[in-house]
Amino acid sequence: MRFQFDARKSKRLRANPKRGIGFEDAQEIFSHPYYLDQRSDFPEQYPAIGWVGGRLYSLIFEVRHDSEGEYHHLVTLWKSTNEERKLYEEQT
């Protein structure tokens, strides 16, 4: 699985105490069981909820394609809310 993201945005997310991690770390979500849903936005964006370093995070990503094939473009992330935690526990 390939990932792409804005490095400057990742740095801002890491510096934000409400976020606390960058996209580099958030890729870990996809290496464990995670909850995935589909939003009806254009472009299609998918929310994923999963574990990173012992904490539950929520992430929005888009599936894109280039000459090498499919990759995940990471859009934003945050520490999961209590509601998202409950949804994760119910669905995984």
GROMACS elastic network, one bead per residue, 0.5 to 0.9 nm:
[ bonds ]
;  ai    aj funct       b0    kb
    1    30     6  0.88099   500
    1    70     6  0.80728   500
    1    71     6  0.65486   500
    1    72     6  0.75681   500
    2    70     6  0.73984   500
    2    72     6  0.61541   500
    2    73     6  0.86721   500
    3    27     6  0.77103   500
    3    71     6  0.55282   500
    3    73     6  0.58367   500
    3    74     6  0.70711   500
    4     7     6  0.89460   500
    4    23     6  0.88773   500
    4    71     6  0.70984   500
    4    72     6  0.61994   500
    4    74     6  0.62860   500
    5     8     6  0.88691   500
    5     9     6  0.79906   500
    5    10     6  0.75190   500
    5    23     6  0.70217   500
    5    24     6  0.87584   500
    5    72     6  0.84867   500
    5    73     6  0.56281   500
    5    74     6  0.52112   500
    5    75     6  0.69495   500
    6     9     6  0.53280   500
    6    10     6  0.62791   500
    6    11     6  0.88292   500
    6    23     6  0.84999   500
    6    73     6  0.88628   500
    6    74     6  0.80628   500
    6    75     6  0.82007   500
    7    11     6  0.62791   500
    7    12     6  0.87725   500
    7    22     6  0.86024   500
    7    23     6  0.80106   500
    7    24     6  0.88573   500
    8    11     6  0.51296   500
    8    12     6  0.63949   500
    8    13     6  0.87410   500
    9    12     6  0.50358   500
    9    13     6  0.61593   500
    9    14     6  0.85984   500
    9    22     6  0.81081   500
    9    23     6  0.85244   500
    9    75     6  0.89684   500
    9    76     6  0.84742   500
   10    13     6  0.50826   500
   10    14     6  0.61835   500
   10    15     6  0.86954   500
   10    21     6  0.77787   500
   10    23     6  0.53425   500
   10    24     6  0.75711   500
   10    76     6  0.84873   500
   11    14     6  0.51293   500
   11    15     6  0.63127   500
   11    16     6  0.87874   500
   11    21     6  0.83666   500
   11    22     6  0.61432   500
   11    23     6  0.84321   500
   12    15     6  0.51332   500
   12    16     6  0.62681   500
   12    22     6  0.78222   500
   13    16     6  0.51646   500
   13    17     6  0.82253   500
   13    18     6  0.83796   500
   13    19     6  0.57027   500
   13    20     6  0.64643   500
   13    21     6  0.61578   500
   13    22     6  0.55240   500
   13    23     6  0.80763   500
   13    76     6  0.82808   500
   13    77     6  0.78824   500
   13    78     6  0.83876   500
   14    17     6  0.75692   500
   14    19     6  0.63935   500
   14    23     6  0.83179   500
   15    18     6  0.88226   500
   15    19     6  0.77364   500
   15    20     6  0.63144   500
   15    21     6  0.76360   500
   15    22     6  0.84079   500
   16    19     6  0.53560   500
   16    20     6  0.57047   500
   16    21     6  0.81512   500
   17    20     6  0.50708   500
   17    21     6  0.87264   500
   18    78     6  0.70984   500
   18    79     6  0.70589   500
   19    22     6  0.80239   500
   19    57     6  0.88160   500
   19    77     6  0.70758   500
   19    79     6  0.58882   500
   20    78     6  0.80219   500
   20    79     6  0.80664   500
   21    24     6  0.80125   500
   21    25     6  0.63266   500
   21    26     6  0.70746   500
   21    77     6  0.84961   500
   21    78     6  0.83252   500
   22    25     6  0.56736   500
   22    26     6  0.63829   500
   22    77     6  0.82120   500
   23    27     6  0.63950   500
   23    74     6  0.69767   500
   23    75     6  0.87857   500
   23    76     6  0.80432   500
   23    77     6  0.77940   500
   24    27     6  0.59696   500
   24    28     6  0.82657   500
   25    28     6  0.60219   500
   25    29     6  0.84505   500
   25    52     6  0.70391   500
   25    53     6  0.83571   500
   26    29     6  0.58133   500
   26    30     6  0.83099   500
   26    50     6  0.89771   500
   26    51     6  0.85331   500
   26    52     6  0.62943   500
   26    57     6  0.78997   500
   26    58     6  0.89843   500
   26    59     6  0.77569   500
   26    74     6  0.88739   500
   26    77     6  0.77897   500
   27    30     6  0.59442   500
   27    31     6  0.75977   500
   27    52     6  0.81915   500
   27    74     6  0.86868   500
   28    31     6  0.52635   500
   28    32     6  0.71658   500
   28    50     6  0.83171   500
   28    51     6  0.72491   500
   28    52     6  0.56966   500
   28    53     6  0.81676   500
   29    32     6  0.59184   500
   29    33     6  0.77061   500
   29    34     6  0.66190   500
   29    48     6  0.78714   500
   29    49     6  0.72998   500
   29    51     6  0.54349   500
   29    52     6  0.58700   500
   29    56     6  0.87936   500
   29    57     6  0.78647   500
   29    58     6  0.87649   500
   29    59     6  0.84802   500
   30    33     6  0.72315   500
   30    34     6  0.68367   500
   30    48     6  0.86350   500
   30    50     6  0.75856   500
   30    51     6  0.87410   500
   31    34     6  0.84409   500
   31    51     6  0.89464   500
   32    50     6  0.71733   500
   32    51     6  0.70380   500
   32    52     6  0.88595   500
   33    50     6  0.68603   500
   33    51     6  0.81878   500
   33    92     6  0.70871   500
   34    48     6  0.65017   500
   34    49     6  0.55405   500
   34    51     6  0.75281   500
   34    88     6  0.74624   500
   34    91     6  0.88159   500
   34    92     6  0.68516   500
   35    47     6  0.81292   500
   35    48     6  0.54453   500
   35    49     6  0.50829   500
   35    50     6  0.65850   500
   35    87     6  0.81370   500
   35    88     6  0.57759   500
   35    89     6  0.88394   500
   35    91     6  0.64906   500
   35    92     6  0.63047   500
   36    46     6  0.68534   500
   36    47     6  0.58794   500
   36    49     6  0.66861   500
   37    46     6  0.58765   500
   37    47     6  0.56119   500
   37    48     6  0.66601   500
   38    41     6  0.87075   500
   38    44     6  0.75411   500
   38    45     6  0.65408   500
   38    47     6  0.65109   500
   38    48     6  0.89479   500
   39    42     6  0.87590   500
   39    44     6  0.66006   500
   39    45     6  0.56854   500
   39    46     6  0.58016   500
   39    47     6  0.72716   500
   40    43     6  0.84278   500
   40    44     6  0.63411   500
   40    45     6  0.73944   500
   40    46     6  0.88571   500
   41    44     6  0.51408   500
   41    45     6  0.61970   500
   42    45     6  0.72117   500
   43    62     6  0.73036   500
   43    63     6  0.89667   500
   44    61     6  0.86327   500
   44    62     6  0.62035   500
   44    63     6  0.76334   500
   45    60     6  0.64124   500
   45    61     6  0.55447   500
   45    63     6  0.75524   500
   45    75     6  0.86507   500
   46    59     6  0.80958   500
   46    60     6  0.55132   500
   46    61     6  0.53415   500
   46    62     6  0.61725   500
   46    63     6  0.82378   500
   47    58     6  0.68407   500
   47    59     6  0.55531   500
   47    61     6  0.65447   500
   47    62     6  0.89881   500
   48    57     6  0.82777   500
   48    58     6  0.56833   500
   48    59     6  0.51846   500
   48    60     6  0.63680   500
   48    61     6  0.78515   500
   49    56     6  0.69440   500
   49    57     6  0.56939   500
   49    59     6  0.63346   500
   49    60     6  0.89670   500
   49    80     6  0.73424   500
   49    84     6  0.73917   500
   49    85     6  0.80321   500
   49    87     6  0.87792   500
   49    88     6  0.64996   500
   50    55     6  0.82307   500
   50    56     6  0.54205   500
   50    57     6  0.55786   500
   50    58     6  0.65926   500
   50    59     6  0.83158   500
   50    80     6  0.86642   500
   50    88     6  0.76185   500
   51    54     6  0.60560   500
   51    55     6  0.54802   500
   51    57     6  0.60834   500
   51    58     6  0.87809   500
   52    55     6  0.54447   500
   52    56     6  0.63050   500
   52    57     6  0.67424   500
   53    56     6  0.83552   500
   55    79     6  0.76292   500
   55    80     6  0.84762   500
   56    78     6  0.89798   500
   56    79     6  0.62807   500
   56    80     6  0.56553   500
   56    81     6  0.87416   500
   56    84     6  0.89370   500
   56    85     6  0.71918   500
   57    77     6  0.69533   500
   57    78     6  0.56969   500
   57    81     6  0.84239   500
   57    84     6  0.88173   500
   57    85     6  0.87228   500
   58    76     6  0.84789   500
   58    77     6  0.55128   500
   58    78     6  0.54536   500
   58    79     6  0.61310   500
   58    80     6  0.51843   500
   58    81     6  0.83844   500
   58    84     6  0.77149   500
   59    74     6  0.74814   500
   59    75     6  0.74992   500
   59    76     6  0.58033   500
   59    78     6  0.66496   500
   59    79     6  0.88484   500
   59    80     6  0.88219   500
   60    73     6  0.87674   500
   60    74     6  0.63352   500
   60    75     6  0.54222   500
   60    76     6  0.53938   500
   60    77     6  0.62870   500
   61    72     6  0.62972   500
   61    73     6  0.54413   500
   61    75     6  0.51736   500
   61    76     6  0.72855   500
   61    77     6  0.89696   500
   62    71     6  0.84013   500
   62    72     6  0.57528   500
   62    73     6  0.51187   500
   62    74     6  0.66207   500
   62    75     6  0.72568   500
   63    70     6  0.68073   500
   63    71     6  0.59001   500
   63    73     6  0.62609   500
   63    74     6  0.89319   500
   64    69     6  0.82750   500
   64    70     6  0.56974   500
   64    71     6  0.54643   500
   64    72     6  0.62179   500
   64    73     6  0.66859   500
   65    68     6  0.75396   500
   65    69     6  0.52271   500
   65    71     6  0.60670   500
   65    72     6  0.86304   500
   66    69     6  0.52578   500
   66    70     6  0.65687   500
   66    71     6  0.78384   500
   67    70     6  0.86049   500
   68    71     6  0.86579   500
   74    77     6  0.81923   500
   77    80     6  0.87632   500
   78    81     6  0.85941   500
   80    83     6  0.78955   500
   80    84     6  0.56189   500
   80    85     6  0.61707   500
   81    84     6  0.50907   500
   81    85     6  0.61242   500
   81    86     6  0.86262   500
   82    86     6  0.62194   500
   82    87     6  0.86576   500
   83    86     6  0.51563   500
   83    87     6  0.62768   500
   83    88     6  0.86861   500
   84    88     6  0.61033   500
   84    89     6  0.85828   500
   85    88     6  0.50863   500
   85    89     6  0.62138   500
   85    90     6  0.86522   500
   86    89     6  0.50971   500
   86    90     6  0.61607   500
   86    91     6  0.86214   500
   87    90     6  0.51360   500
   87    91     6  0.60893   500
   87    92     6  0.85277   500
   88    91     6  0.52659   500
   88    92     6  0.59181   500
   89    92     6  0.57447   500
